[in-house]
Amino acid sequence: MFSPNTFKTVGLSLVLLAGALVISSTVTAAEATPEFAIKAVSNGEIRAGVAAFKKGDYARAAFFQQSALQASLSKSRKTAALANLCAAEGAQGNLEAAAMACDQALVLSPNSADALNNREVVTYLTNKHTARLAN
């Protein structure tokens, strides 16, 4: 049978293991780079832009989103196209253009998860770029 000390040792080991997992995941989360979110909707140009983005062709992705924005879109589709344009511009390093696109999306839909996410990524990249310039 097991002695009381065995249970204490096993219990302490489990507590230490759980603590190590929490610390490990916290460090990983703190070091993680945020990623742009993109959203495909039923509009063909928006979908083509999403496909180009997923292939890493950010200039083409931006082109398709801008093209979609020339059409008459519903509020939700326009928000998606602007949030996607923000991601495409940001991925190219055009941070001012990305911020403008995200800000326009957030005017249309202040609670858009994709636009909020992408705006935060742009802010992160802008701060990182500014810090690099300061050094």
C-alpha positions in Angstrom: 0.0 0.0 0.0 0.9 3.6 -0.2 2.1 5.6 2.8 0.8 9.1 3.6 4.2 10.5 2.5 3.8 8.9 -0.9 0.5 10.8 -1.4 2.1 14.0 -0.3 5.0 13.5 -2.7 2.7 12.7 -5.6 0.4 15.7 -4.7 3.4 18.1 -4.5 4.7 16.8 -7.8 1.3 17.4 -9.5 1.1 20.9 -8.1 4.7 21.7 -9.3 3.9 20.2 -12.8 0.7 22.3 -13.0 2.6 25.4 -12.0 5.3 24.7 -14.6 2.7 24.3 -17.3 1.1 27.7 -16.4 4.4 29.5 -16.3 5.4 27.8 -19.6 2.2 28.8 -21.4 2.4 32.4 -20.0 5.9 32.8 -21.4 4.9 31.4 -24.7 1.8 33.7 -24.9 3.9 36.8 -24.0 6.5 36.0 -26.7 3.8 35.2 -29.4 3.5 37.6 -32.3 -0.1 38.6 -33.0 -1.4 37.6 -36.4 -3.8 39.2 -38.8 -7.3 37.9 -39.1 -9.0 37.6 -42.5 -12.6 36.8 -43.4 -14.0 35.4 -46.5 -17.6 36.4 -47.4 -19.8 35.6 -50.4 -18.4 38.5 -52.5 -16.1 37.0 -55.1 -13.4 39.7 -55.0 -13.3 39.5 -51.2 -12.9 35.7 -51.4 -10.1 36.1 -54.1 -8.3 38.6 -51.8 -8.5 36.1 -48.9 -7.1 33.4 -51.1 -4.2 35.6 -52.2 -3.6 36.6 -48.6 -3.4 32.9 -47.6 -0.8 32.3 -50.4 1.3 35.2 -49.1 0.5 37.5 -52.1 -0.4 40.5 -49.9 -0.3 43.1 -52.8 -2.8 41.0 -54.8 -4.9 40.6 -51.6 -5.0 44.4 -51.1 -5.9 44.9 -54.8 -8.9 42.5 -54.5 -10.1 44.1 -51.3 -9.8 47.6 -52.8 -11.6 46.4 -55.9 -14.4 45.0 -53.8 -14.8 48.3 -52.0 -15.6 50.0 -55.3 -18.8 48.1 -55.5 -22.0 48.7 -53.5 -21.5 46.4 -50.5 -23.6 45.7 -47.4 -22.2 47.0 -44.1 -20.9 43.6 -43.1 -19.2 42.9 -46.4 -17.7 46.4 -46.4 -16.4 45.9 -42.9 -14.9 42.5 -43.9 -13.2 44.1 -47.0 -11.8 46.9 -44.9 -10.5 44.6 -42.2 -9.0 42.3 -44.8 -7.4 45.4 -46.5 -6.0 46.3 -43.2 -4.4 42.9 -42.9 -3.1 42.9 -46.5 -1.5 46.4 -46.1 -0.1 45.6 -42.7 1.4 42.4 -43.9 3.2 44.5 -46.6 4.5 46.9 -44.0 2.2 49.7 -45.1 1.2 50.4 -41.5 -0.4 53.8 -42.1 -2.6 52.5 -44.9 -3.4 49.5 -42.7 -4.4 51.6 -39.7 -6.7 53.8 -41.9 -8.5 50.7 -43.3 -9.0 49.2 -39.9 -10.2 52.6 -38.5 -12.7 52.8 -41.4 -13.9 49.3 -40.6 -14.3 50.1 -36.9 -16.4 53.2 -37.8 -18.8 51.0 -39.7 -18.7 48.2 -37.1 -17.1 49.1 -33.7 -17.3 45.5 -32.4 -15.9 43.8 -35.5 -13.6 41.1 -34.0 -11.5 41.0 -37.2 -11.1 44.7 -37.4 -10.3 45.0 -33.7 -7.8 42.2 -33.9 -6.1 43.7 -37.0 -6.0 47.1 -35.5 -4.1 45.7 -32.5 -1.7 43.9 -34.8 -1.0 47.1 -36.6 -0.4 48.9 -33.3 1.9 46.1 -32.2 3.9 46.3 -35.5 4.0 50.1 -35.3 5.3 50.1 -31.8 7.9 47.4 -32.7 9.0 49.5 -35.7 9.2 52.7 -33.6 11.3 50.9 -30.9 13.7 49.6 -33.6 14.2 53.1 -34.9 14.8 54.4 -31.4 17.7 51.9 -30.9 
